[in-house]
Each structure stands twice: as C-alpha cells, then as structure tokens.
Amino acid sequence: MIAITETLRIPGKEVELRFVRAGGPGGQHVNKASTAVQLRFDVEHSESISEEVRARLKKIAGKRLSDNGVLVIEAARFRSQKQNREDAIERFVSLLRRAASKPKKRRPTKPTAQAKKRRLEDKRRRAKLKRERSESYS
C-alpha cells in the first residue's frame, strides 16, 4: 500500500515495477545487472483514484502517459536497484500528490481607482517626454 495523501492510498497490486538494464557509467556491471526501474501504473483502470484526480493526473503526466492510459516512470539515476526503486516510487507519489490537490480557483480582480490614475499619469508623463524629444530634434 502506497500512501499518497491522508485519504488516497494506492494498493501495491496496481503498481508494477520492472527492472531493466540501464545505460551510462558502471563498466561491465551495467551489462550484467538490471538496475533501472520502470514503474507502471494503469491510470485508466485504477479503482483507487477518483475521476477528478484521474483527469488531473492525465493532464500533468504528459509524455509519461502511454496511449492506452498507463503511466510509466523510468528511474535510472543511481547505480543500485534499491535506490532507483525508491526514486521511482518517490516520483510517482509526488506526481499523484500534485494530481490529488485541487487547484485554487482564480478570482478575477480589477485594478483600483488609484492604480488606474497612476497608470494614466505615467502614460501622460512618458508621452510628454517623447513629444519634447521629437520637438528638440526638429
């Protein structure tokens, strides 16, 4: 069970971890050991997330979401399988936390009367400056 928030928990059976060979530095070790981790989570068919979280997750997942609705997180930053597994799970939890939090509704605001007055005064001052410049050259 992976705890995301107070109310959201993902059962371990919904998350699949695959271990694959990683490239990069490591000498002969990288050719023999499967240290990179591929975390797969079926967003489309998950029973543990609500529809609104699912929609937000699809939006923020970007290219990590496959065409058939599976979230794939690849972790190959470290040379050890254990560290890569922890990294993948950490990134998965972080992504789900972002999707679980509701974005604040934006309230449109209007500039104050004083702000409008200041803006117009600045425009007048700038226009006057430019007008005086062009008059001095003619």
DSSP file with accessible surface (Angstrom, degrees, kcal/mol):
  #  RESIDUE AA STRUCTURE BP1 BP2  ACC     N-H-->O    O-->H-N    N-H-->O    O-->H-N    TCO  KAPPA ALPHA  PHI   PSI    X-CA   Y-CA   Z-CA
    1    1 A M              0   0  153      0, 0.0     2,-0.6     0, 0.0     8,-0.0   0.000 360.0 360.0 360.0 122.8    0.0    0.0    0.0
    2    2 A I  E     -A   10   0A  29      8,-3.4     8,-2.9    91,-0.0     2,-0.5  -0.901 360.0-143.0-103.6 117.9    1.5    3.3   -1.1
    3    3 A A  E     +A    9   0A  49     -2,-0.6     6,-0.2     6,-0.2     3,-0.1  -0.688  28.7 165.0 -83.1 123.5    0.3    6.3    0.9
    4    4 A I        -     0   0    1      4,-2.5     2,-0.2    -2,-0.5     5,-0.2   0.841  66.8 -15.1-100.8 -58.1   -0.2    9.4   -1.2
    5    5 A T  S    S-     0   0   48      3,-1.7    -1,-0.4    91,-0.0    92,-0.0  -0.707  84.8 -80.1-131.7-172.4   -2.3   11.7    1.0
    6    6 A E  S    S+     0   0  178     -2,-0.2     3,-0.0     1,-0.2    -1,-0.0   0.875 131.4  25.1 -59.4 -38.5   -4.4   11.2    4.1
    7    7 A T  S    S+     0   0  134      1,-0.1     2,-0.6    -4,-0.0    -1,-0.2   0.653 110.0  77.2-103.0 -18.7   -7.3    9.9    2.1
    8    8 A L        +     0   0   18      2,-0.0    -4,-2.5    41,-0.0    -3,-1.7  -0.848  49.4 164.0-105.0 121.9   -5.6    8.5   -1.0
    9    9 A R  E     -A    3   0A 117     -2,-0.6    -6,-0.2    39,-0.3    -3,-0.0  -0.999  24.2-148.0-134.1 137.4   -3.7    5.1   -0.9
   10   10 A I  E     -A    2   0A   0     -8,-2.9    -8,-3.4    -2,-0.4     5,-0.1  -0.916  21.4-127.1-107.1 121.9   -2.7    3.0   -3.9
   11   11 A P    >   -     0   0   32      0, 0.0     3,-1.6     0, 0.0     4,-0.4  -0.380  19.3-122.5 -64.8 145.2   -2.6   -0.8   -3.4
   12   12 A G  G >  S+     0   0   43      1,-0.3     3,-1.1     2,-0.2    -2,-0.0   0.787 108.5  66.0 -59.2 -28.5    0.7   -2.4   -4.3
   13   13 A K  G 3  S+     0   0  182      1,-0.2    -1,-0.3     3,-0.1    -3,-0.0   0.731  96.0  56.9 -70.1 -18.3   -1.1   -4.7   -6.8
   14   14 A E  G <  S+     0   0   41     -3,-1.6    28,-0.7    27,-0.1     2,-0.5   0.623  98.7  69.8 -85.1 -13.7   -2.0   -1.6   -9.0
   15   15 A V  E <   -B   41   0B  19     -3,-1.1     2,-0.5    -4,-0.4    26,-0.2  -0.920  68.0-162.7-109.3 126.4    1.7   -0.6   -9.3
   16   16 A E  E     -B   40   0B  89     24,-2.9    24,-3.1    -2,-0.5     2,-0.5  -0.925   0.8-161.3-111.2 129.2    4.0   -2.8  -11.4
   17   17 A L  E     -B   39   0B  55     -2,-0.5     2,-0.4    22,-0.2    22,-0.2  -0.947   8.2-174.1-110.1 126.2    7.8   -2.5  -11.1
   18   18 A R  E     -B   38   0B 107     20,-2.4    20,-3.0    -2,-0.5     2,-0.5  -0.950  14.9-144.7-117.3 141.6   10.0   -3.8  -13.9
   19   19 A F  E     +B   37   0B  71     -2,-0.4     2,-0.3    18,-0.2    18,-0.2  -0.916  26.6 170.6-110.3 123.2   13.8   -3.9  -13.7
   20   20 A V  E     -B   36   0B  57     16,-2.3    16,-1.7    -2,-0.5     2,-0.2  -0.832  40.1 -85.4-126.8 165.2   15.6   -3.3  -16.9
   21   21 A R        -     0   0  162     -2,-0.3     2,-0.3    13,-0.3    13,-0.2  -0.519  42.9-147.1 -73.9 138.9   19.2   -2.8  -17.9
   22   22 A A        -     0   0   14     11,-0.5    11,-0.1    -2,-0.2    13,-0.1  -0.770   3.2-141.3-106.5 150.5   20.4    0.8  -17.6
   23   23 A G        +     0   0   67     -2,-0.3    -1,-0.1     8,-0.0     8,-0.0  -0.120  56.0  65.6 -89.8-166.8   23.0    2.5  -19.8
   24   24 A G  S    S-     0   0   58     -2,-0.1     3,-0.2     2,-0.0     6,-0.1  -0.326  90.8  -9.5  88.9-168.1   25.6    5.0  -18.7
   25   25 A P  S    S+     0   0  112      0, 0.0     0, 0.0     0, 0.0     0, 0.0  -0.207  82.5  96.8 -67.1 154.7   28.7    4.6  -16.5
   26   26 A G    >   -     0   0   15      3,-0.0     3,-1.2     4,-0.0     4,-0.2   0.317  68.7-135.4 146.2  -3.2   29.2    1.5  -14.5
   27   27 A G  T >  S-     0   0   56      1,-0.2     3,-0.9     2,-0.2     4,-0.5  -0.244  75.7 -11.9  63.7-141.5   31.6   -0.6  -16.6
   28   28 A Q  T >> S+     0   0  126      1,-0.2     3,-1.1     2,-0.2     4,-0.7   0.792 125.9  75.4 -64.4 -26.4   30.8   -4.3  -17.0
   29   29 A H  H X> S+     0   0   84     -3,-1.2     4,-2.6     1,-0.3     3,-1.1   0.873  89.4  55.3 -55.0 -41.7   28.3   -4.0  -14.2
   30   30 A V  H <4 S+     0   0   18     -3,-0.9    -1,-0.3     1,-0.3    -8,-0.2   0.755 104.1  55.3 -68.2 -22.0   25.7   -2.3  -16.4
   31   31 A N  H <4 S+     0   0   94     -3,-1.1    -1,-0.3    -4,-0.5    -2,-0.2   0.660 118.1  32.7 -81.6 -16.2   25.8   -5.1  -19.0
   32   32 A K  H << S+     0   0  145     -3,-1.1     2,-0.3    -4,-0.7    -2,-0.2   0.754 109.0  63.2-108.8 -34.9   25.0   -7.8  -16.3
   33   33 A A     <  -     0   0   26     -4,-2.6     2,-1.1    -5,-0.2   -11,-0.5  -0.772  66.0-140.6-104.9 142.4   22.7   -6.2  -13.8
   34   34 A S        +     0   0   44     -2,-0.3   -13,-0.3   -13,-0.2    -4,-0.1  -0.767  42.6 148.9 -96.3  90.3   19.2   -4.8  -14.3
   35   35 A T        +     0   0   11     -2,-1.1    49,-0.2    -5,-0.1   -14,-0.2   0.689  38.4  92.3 -99.8 -21.5   19.3   -1.7  -12.1
   36   36 A A  E     -B   20   0B   7    -16,-1.7   -16,-2.3    -3,-0.2     2,-0.4  -0.463  65.8-143.5 -74.6 148.5   17.0    0.7  -13.9
   37   37 A V  E     -BC  19  75B   1     38,-2.8    38,-2.9   -18,-0.2     2,-0.5  -0.936  12.5-164.1-119.2 136.2   13.4    0.7  -12.7
   38   38 A Q  E     -BC  18  74B  34    -20,-3.0   -20,-2.4    -2,-0.4     2,-0.5  -0.969  11.4-161.8-116.5 110.9   10.2    1.1  -14.8
   39   39 A L  E     -BC  17  73B   0     34,-3.3    34,-2.6    -2,-0.5     2,-0.4  -0.840   8.3-168.3 -94.2 127.9    7.2    1.9  -12.6
   40   40 A R  E     +BC  16  72B  57    -24,-3.1   -24,-2.9    -2,-0.5     2,-0.4  -0.972  10.2 176.0-121.7 132.0    3.9    1.3  -14.4
   41   41 A F  E     -BC  15  71B   0     30,-2.2    30,-3.4    -2,-0.4     2,-1.3  -0.982  28.1-135.8-137.4 121.3    0.5    2.4  -13.1
   42   42 A D  E  >  + C   0  70B  56    -28,-0.7     4,-0.6    -2,-0.4    28,-0.2  -0.620  25.6 176.8 -80.4  96.0   -2.7    1.9  -15.1
   43   43 A V  T >4 S+     0   0    0     26,-1.4     3,-0.7    -2,-1.3    -1,-0.2   0.902  75.5  56.5 -65.8 -41.8   -4.4    5.3  -14.7
   44   44 A E  T 34 S+     0   0   80     25,-1.5    -1,-0.2     1,-0.2    26,-0.1   0.862 118.0  29.6 -61.6 -39.1   -7.3    4.4  -16.9
   45   45 A H  T 34 S+     0   0  136     24,-0.2    -1,-0.2    -3,-0.1     2,-0.2   0.272  85.0 128.6-111.0  11.8   -8.4    1.3  -15.0
   46   46 A S    <<  -     0   0    6     -3,-0.7     3,-0.2    -4,-0.6     8,-0.1  -0.501  39.0-165.9 -71.8 133.8   -7.3    2.2  -11.4
   47   47 A E  S    S+     0   0  175     -2,-0.2    -1,-0.1     1,-0.2    -4,-0.0   0.557  79.6  67.2 -92.5 -10.8  -10.1    1.8   -8.8
   48   48 A S  S    S+     0   0   34    -37,-0.1     2,-0.4     2,-0.1   -39,-0.3   0.551  90.1  67.4 -92.8  -6.6   -8.3    3.7   -6.1
   49   49 A I  S    S-     0   0    9     -3,-0.2     2,-0.0    -6,-0.1   -41,-0.0  -0.902  79.2-121.9-115.4 146.9   -8.3    7.2   -7.7
   50   50 A S     >  -     0   0   57     -2,-0.4     4,-2.5     1,-0.1     5,-0.2  -0.270  29.6-105.7 -77.1 168.5  -11.4    9.4   -8.3
   51   51 A E  H  > S+     0   0  137      1,-0.2     4,-2.4     2,-0.2     5,-0.2   0.883 119.6  50.6 -63.2 -39.2  -12.4   10.7  -11.7
   52   52 A E  H  > S+     0   0   97      2,-0.2     4,-2.2     1,-0.2    -1,-0.2   0.905 112.0  46.7 -70.6 -36.5  -11.2   14.2  -11.0
   53   53 A V  H  > S+     0   0   11      2,-0.2     4,-2.9     1,-0.2    -2,-0.2   0.917 111.8  52.6 -67.2 -40.2   -7.8   13.0   -9.8
   54   54 A R  H  X S+     0   0   17     -4,-2.5     4,-2.4     1,-0.2    -2,-0.2   0.926 109.8  48.2 -59.8 -44.5   -7.6   10.8  -12.9
   55   55 A A  H  X S+     0   0   60     -4,-2.4     4,-1.7     1,-0.2    -1,-0.2   0.920 114.0  45.7 -64.5 -44.3   -8.3   13.7  -15.2
   56   56 A R  H  X S+     0   0   50     -4,-2.2     4,-2.4     2,-0.2     5,-0.2   0.897 111.9  52.5 -66.2 -38.4   -5.7   16.0  -13.4
   57   57 A L  H  X S+     0   0    0     -4,-2.9     4,-2.0     1,-0.2    -2,-0.2   0.919 107.8  50.9 -64.4 -41.0   -3.2   13.1  -13.5
   58   58 A K  H  X S+     0   0   76     -4,-2.4     4,-0.8     1,-0.2    -1,-0.2   0.889 111.4  49.9 -62.2 -36.9   -3.6   12.6  -17.2
   59   59 A K  H  < S+     0   0  184     -4,-1.7     3,-0.2     1,-0.2    -2,-0.2   0.918 117.6  36.5 -70.1 -43.1   -3.1   16.3  -17.8
   60   60 A I  H  < S+     0   0   44     -4,-2.4    -2,-0.2     1,-0.2    -1,-0.2   0.661 102.7  72.7 -88.2 -13.0    0.1   16.7  -15.7
   61   61 A A  H >< S+     0   0    2     -4,-2.0     3,-1.8    -5,-0.2    -1,-0.2   0.844  71.0 168.7 -70.2 -33.0    1.6   13.3  -16.7
   62   62 A G  G ><  -     0   0   49     -4,-0.8     3,-1.5     1,-0.3    -1,-0.2  -0.318  66.4  -0.4  61.3-128.9    2.4   14.5  -20.2
   63   63 A K  G 3  S+     0   0  207      1,-0.3    -1,-0.3    -2,-0.1    -2,-0.1   0.569 121.2  75.3 -74.7  -8.1    4.6   12.2  -22.2
   64   64 A R  G <  S+     0   0   91     -3,-1.8     8,-2.9     7,-0.1     2,-0.5   0.599  81.8  82.7 -76.2 -10.4    4.9    9.7  -19.3
   65   65 A L  B <  S-D   71   0B  37     -3,-1.5     6,-0.2     6,-0.2     2,-0.0  -0.848  76.4-142.5 -98.5 124.6    1.3    8.5  -20.1
   66   66 A S    >   -     0   0   41      4,-2.7     3,-1.8    -2,-0.5    -2,-0.1  -0.258  29.5 -99.6 -78.9 172.0    1.1    6.0  -22.9
   67   67 A D  T 3  S+     0   0  179      1,-0.3    -1,-0.1     2,-0.1    -2,-0.0   0.807 122.6  53.9 -61.8 -31.2   -1.7    5.8  -25.5
   68   68 A N  T 3  S-     0   0  110      2,-0.1    -1,-0.3     1,-0.0   -24,-0.1   0.239 125.0 -98.3 -93.2  17.1   -3.6    3.1  -23.5
   69   69 A G  S <  S+     0   0    3     -3,-1.8   -25,-1.5     1,-0.2   -26,-1.4   0.751  75.5 140.2  83.0  25.2   -3.6    5.1  -20.3
   70   70 A V  E     -C   42   0B  18    -28,-0.2    -4,-2.7   -27,-0.2     2,-0.5  -0.903  45.5-140.2-106.0 125.3   -0.6    3.6  -18.5
   71   71 A L  E     -CD  41  65B   0    -30,-3.4   -30,-2.2    -2,-0.5     2,-0.5  -0.713  19.9-167.1 -82.0 125.8    1.7    5.9  -16.5
   72   72 A V  E     -C   40   0B  25     -8,-2.9     2,-0.5    -2,-0.5   -32,-0.2  -0.972   8.3-176.5-120.9 119.8    5.4    4.9  -17.0
   73   73 A I  E     -C   39   0B   3    -34,-2.6   -34,-3.3    -2,-0.5     2,-0.5  -0.974   9.6-160.1-115.7 122.0    8.1    6.4  -14.7
   74   74 A E  E     -C   38   0B 120     -2,-0.5     2,-0.5   -36,-0.2   -36,-0.2  -0.890   7.0-173.4-105.7 131.4   11.6    5.4  -15.5
   75   75 A A  E     +C   37   0B   1    -38,-2.9   -38,-2.8    -2,-0.5    13,-0.1  -0.972  28.1 138.7-127.0 115.8   14.3    5.7  -12.9
   76   76 A A        +     0   0   59     -2,-0.5   -40,-0.1   -40,-0.2    -1,-0.1   0.009  36.1 113.7-140.4  26.0   18.0    5.0  -13.8
   77   77 A R  S    S+     0   0  168      7,-0.1     2,-0.2     6,-0.1   -41,-0.1   0.822  73.1  50.8 -70.9 -33.0   19.7    7.8  -11.9
   78   78 A F  S    S-     0   0   71      2,-0.2     6,-0.0   -43,-0.1   -43,-0.0  -0.636  76.7-129.7-107.3 165.8   21.5    5.6   -9.5
   79   79 A R  S    S+     0   0  154     -2,-0.2     2,-0.4   -43,-0.0    -1,-0.1   0.565  87.3  77.0 -90.1  -7.7   23.7    2.5   -9.9
   80   80 A S  S  > S-     0   0   42      1,-0.1     4,-2.0   -45,-0.0    -2,-0.2  -0.839  73.1-141.0-108.0 142.8   21.7    0.5   -7.4
   81   81 A Q  H  > S+     0   0   70     -2,-0.4     4,-2.5     1,-0.2     5,-0.2   0.892 102.7  55.5 -63.6 -39.3   18.4   -1.1   -8.0
   82   82 A K  H  > S+     0   0  130      1,-0.2     4,-2.4     2,-0.2    -1,-0.2   0.931 108.9  46.0 -62.0 -47.1   17.2   -0.3   -4.5
   83   83 A Q  H  > S+     0   0   91      1,-0.2     4,-2.4     2,-0.2    -1,-0.2   0.896 113.1  50.2 -65.1 -38.4   17.9    3.5   -4.9
   84   84 A N  H  X S+     0   0    0     -4,-2.0     4,-2.5     2,-0.2    -1,-0.2   0.883 109.5  51.4 -67.2 -37.4   16.2    3.5   -8.3
   85   85 A R  H  X S+     0   0   84     -4,-2.5     4,-2.4     2,-0.2     5,-0.2   0.944 112.2  46.2 -62.6 -47.0   13.1    1.8   -6.9
   86   86 A E  H  X S+     0   0   97     -4,-2.4     4,-2.6     1,-0.2    -2,-0.2   0.900 112.6  51.1 -62.5 -39.3   12.9    4.3   -4.1
   87   87 A D  H  X S+     0   0    7     -4,-2.4     4,-2.4     2,-0.2    -1,-0.2   0.920 110.5  48.2 -63.8 -44.6   13.4    7.2   -6.7
   88   88 A A  H  X S+     0   0    0     -4,-2.5     4,-2.3     2,-0.2    -2,-0.2   0.926 113.9  46.0 -63.4 -44.7   10.7    5.8   -9.0
   89   89 A I  H  X S+     0   0   50     -4,-2.4     4,-2.8     1,-0.2     5,-0.2   0.916 111.8  52.2 -66.2 -40.1    8.2    5.5   -6.1
   90   90 A E  H  X S+     0   0  134     -4,-2.6     4,-2.4    -5,-0.2    -2,-0.2   0.919 111.5  45.9 -61.1 -44.6    9.1    8.9   -4.8
   91   91 A R  H  X S+     0   0   89     -4,-2.4     4,-2.3     2,-0.2    -1,-0.2   0.881 112.3  51.8 -66.8 -36.5    8.4   10.5   -8.2
   92   92 A F  H  X S+     0   0    0     -4,-2.3     4,-2.5     2,-0.2    -2,-0.2   0.941 111.2  46.8 -63.3 -47.1    5.2    8.5   -8.5
   93   93 A V  H  X S+     0   0   16     -4,-2.8     4,-2.6     1,-0.2    -2,-0.2   0.922 111.8  51.5 -62.4 -42.7    4.0    9.7   -5.1
   94   94 A S  H  X S+     0   0   66     -4,-2.4     4,-2.0    -5,-0.2    -1,-0.2   0.915 110.7  48.0 -61.0 -43.9    5.0   13.3   -5.9
   95   95 A L  H  X S+     0   0    6     -4,-2.3     4,-1.9     1,-0.2    -1,-0.2   0.923 112.9  47.8 -64.4 -43.5    3.1   13.2   -9.2
   96   96 A L  H  X S+     0   0    0     -4,-2.5     4,-2.2     1,-0.2    -2,-0.2   0.862 108.3  55.0 -67.9 -34.6   -0.1   11.8   -7.6
   97   97 A R  H  X S+     0   0  132     -4,-2.6     4,-1.5     2,-0.2    -1,-0.2   0.907 107.7  49.8 -63.3 -41.9    0.1   14.3   -4.8
   98   98 A R  H  < S+     0   0  145     -4,-2.0    -2,-0.2     1,-0.2    -1,-0.2   0.900 113.5  46.2 -61.0 -40.4    0.1   17.1   -7.4
   99   99 A A  H  < S+     0   0    0     -4,-1.9    -2,-0.2     1,-0.2    -1,-0.2   0.823 109.9  54.8 -72.2 -30.6   -2.9   15.5   -9.1
  100  100 A A  H  < S+     0   0   26     -4,-2.2     2,-0.4    -5,-0.2    -1,-0.2   0.779  91.0  84.0 -76.1 -26.3   -4.8   15.0   -5.8
  101  101 A S  S  < S-     0   0   74     -4,-1.5    -4,-0.0    -5,-0.1     0, 0.0  -0.653  82.4-126.5 -83.3 130.7   -4.6   18.6   -4.7
  102  102 A K        -     0   0  145     -2,-0.4     2,-0.1     1,-0.1    -2,-0.1  -0.548  25.2-118.8 -74.2 132.1   -7.3   20.8   -6.2
  103  103 A P        -     0   0   98      0, 0.0     2,-0.1     0, 0.0    -1,-0.1  -0.450  34.4-102.8 -70.0 144.8   -6.1   23.9   -8.0
  104  104 A K        -     0   0  205     -2,-0.1     2,-0.3     1,-0.1     0, 0.0  -0.450  35.1-114.1 -67.9 139.0   -7.2   27.2   -6.5
  105  105 A K        -     0   0  193     -2,-0.1     2,-0.4     1,-0.1    -1,-0.1  -0.577  30.8-124.7 -73.2 130.0  -10.0   28.8   -8.4
  106  106 A R        -     0   0  188     -2,-0.3    -1,-0.1    -3,-0.0     0, 0.0  -0.652  18.2-153.0 -81.1 128.5   -8.7   32.1   -9.8
  107  107 A R        -     0   0  211     -2,-0.4     2,-0.1     0, 0.0    -1,-0.0  -0.894  18.0-128.5-100.8 119.0  -10.8   35.1   -8.9
  108  108 A P        -     0   0  108      0, 0.0     2,-0.3     0, 0.0     0, 0.0  -0.427  29.4-162.7 -65.4 137.6  -10.6   37.9  -11.5
  109  109 A T        -     0   0  117     -2,-0.1     0, 0.0     0, 0.0     0, 0.0  -0.845  11.0-137.1-120.6 159.9   -9.7   41.2   -9.9
  110  110 A K        -     0   0  187     -2,-0.3     2,-0.1     1,-0.0     0, 0.0  -0.890  29.0-106.3-113.5 146.2  -10.0   44.8  -11.1
  111  111 A P        -     0   0   83      0, 0.0    -1,-0.0     0, 0.0     2,-0.0  -0.397  42.1-107.5 -67.5 148.7   -7.3   47.4  -10.7
  112  112 A T     >  -     0   0   90      1,-0.1     4,-2.2    -2,-0.1     5,-0.2  -0.274  25.9-110.0 -71.3 164.3   -8.1   50.0   -8.0
  113  113 A A  H  > S+     0   0   84      1,-0.2     4,-2.4     2,-0.2     5,-0.2   0.895 120.9  52.8 -61.8 -38.8   -9.1   53.6   -9.0
  114  114 A Q  H  > S+     0   0  109      1,-0.2     4,-2.6     2,-0.2    -1,-0.2   0.898 107.3  51.4 -65.1 -39.0   -5.7   54.8   -7.7
  115  115 A A  H  > S+     0   0   27      2,-0.2     4,-2.4     1,-0.2    -1,-0.2   0.900 110.4  49.0 -65.5 -40.2   -3.8   52.3   -9.8
  116  116 A K  H  X S+     0   0  111     -4,-2.2     4,-2.5     2,-0.2     5,-0.2   0.926 111.7  49.3 -62.6 -44.3   -5.7   53.4  -12.9
  117  117 A K  H  X S+     0   0  140     -4,-2.4     4,-2.3     1,-0.2    -2,-0.2   0.920 111.5  48.7 -61.7 -45.1   -5.0   57.0  -12.1
  118  118 A R  H  X S+     0   0  134     -4,-2.6     4,-2.5     2,-0.2    -1,-0.2   0.910 111.1  50.9 -60.9 -43.3   -1.2   56.2  -11.6
  119  119 A R  H  X S+     0   0  137     -4,-2.4     4,-2.1     1,-0.2    -2,-0.2   0.934 112.0  45.6 -62.4 -45.7   -1.1   54.3  -14.9
  120  120 A L  H  X S+     0   0   75     -4,-2.5     4,-2.3     2,-0.2    -1,-0.2   0.892 112.0  52.0 -66.5 -36.9   -2.7   57.1  -16.9
  121  121 A E  H  X S+     0   0   87     -4,-2.3     4,-2.6     1,-0.2    -1,-0.2   0.920 109.5  49.5 -65.0 -42.6   -0.4   59.7  -15.2
  122  122 A D  H  X S+     0   0   83     -4,-2.5     4,-2.5     1,-0.2    -1,-0.2   0.889 110.3  51.2 -62.3 -39.0    2.7   57.6  -16.1
  123  123 A K  H  X S+     0   0  119     -4,-2.1     4,-2.5     2,-0.2    -2,-0.2   0.912 110.6  48.3 -64.7 -42.3    1.4   57.4  -19.7
  124  124 A R  H  X S+     0   0  147     -4,-2.3     4,-2.5     2,-0.2    -2,-0.2   0.927 112.0  49.2 -63.2 -44.0    0.9   61.1  -19.9
  125  125 A R  H  X S+     0   0  144     -4,-2.6     4,-2.2     1,-0.2    -2,-0.2   0.921 113.2  46.8 -62.1 -42.6    4.4   61.8  -18.5
  126  126 A R  H  X S+     0   0  131     -4,-2.5     4,-2.4     2,-0.2    -1,-0.2   0.910 112.0  50.0 -67.2 -42.4    6.0   59.4  -20.9
  127  127 A A  H  X S+     0   0   45     -4,-2.5     4,-2.5     2,-0.2    -1,-0.2   0.907 110.3  50.7 -63.1 -41.0    4.1   60.8  -23.9
  128  128 A K  H  X S+     0   0  112     -4,-2.5     4,-2.7     2,-0.2    -2,-0.2   0.926 109.3  51.0 -62.9 -43.5    5.2   64.3  -22.9
  129  129 A L  H  X S+     0   0   70     -4,-2.2     4,-1.9     1,-0.2    -2,-0.2   0.930 112.7  45.4 -59.6 -45.0    8.8   63.2  -22.7
  130  130 A K  H  X S+     0   0  114     -4,-2.4     4,-2.1     2,-0.2    -1,-0.2   0.880 111.7  52.4 -68.2 -37.5    8.7   61.7  -26.1
  131  131 A R  H  X S+     0   0  132     -4,-2.5     4,-1.9     1,-0.2    -2,-0.2   0.931 109.8  48.8 -63.9 -43.7    6.9   64.7  -27.6
  132  132 A E  H  X S+     0   0   94     -4,-2.7     4,-1.8     1,-0.2    -2,-0.2   0.863 109.3  53.6 -64.4 -35.8    9.6   67.0  -26.2
  133  133 A R  H  X S+     0   0  116     -4,-1.9     4,-1.1     1,-0.2    -1,-0.2   0.929 109.3  46.6 -64.3 -46.0   12.4   64.8  -27.6
  134  134 A S  H  X S+     0   0   68     -4,-2.1     4,-0.9     1,-0.2    -1,-0.2   0.840 111.1  53.3 -67.5 -32.0   10.9   64.9  -31.1
  135  135 A E  H  < S+     0   0  120     -4,-1.9     3,-0.3     1,-0.2    -1,-0.2   0.866 104.8  54.8 -69.9 -34.6   10.5   68.7  -30.9
  136  136 A S  H  < S+     0   0   89     -4,-1.8    -1,-0.2     1,-0.2    -2,-0.2   0.768 108.3  49.2 -72.4 -24.1   14.1   69.3  -29.9
  137  137 A Y  H  <        0   0  195     -4,-1.1    -1,-0.2    -3,-0.1    -2,-0.2   0.689 360.0 360.0 -84.8 -21.9   15.3   67.4  -33.0
  138  138 A S     <        0   0  131     -4,-0.9    -3,-0.0    -3,-0.3    -4,-0.0  -0.201 360.0 360.0 -81.0 360.0   13.2   69.2  -35.5
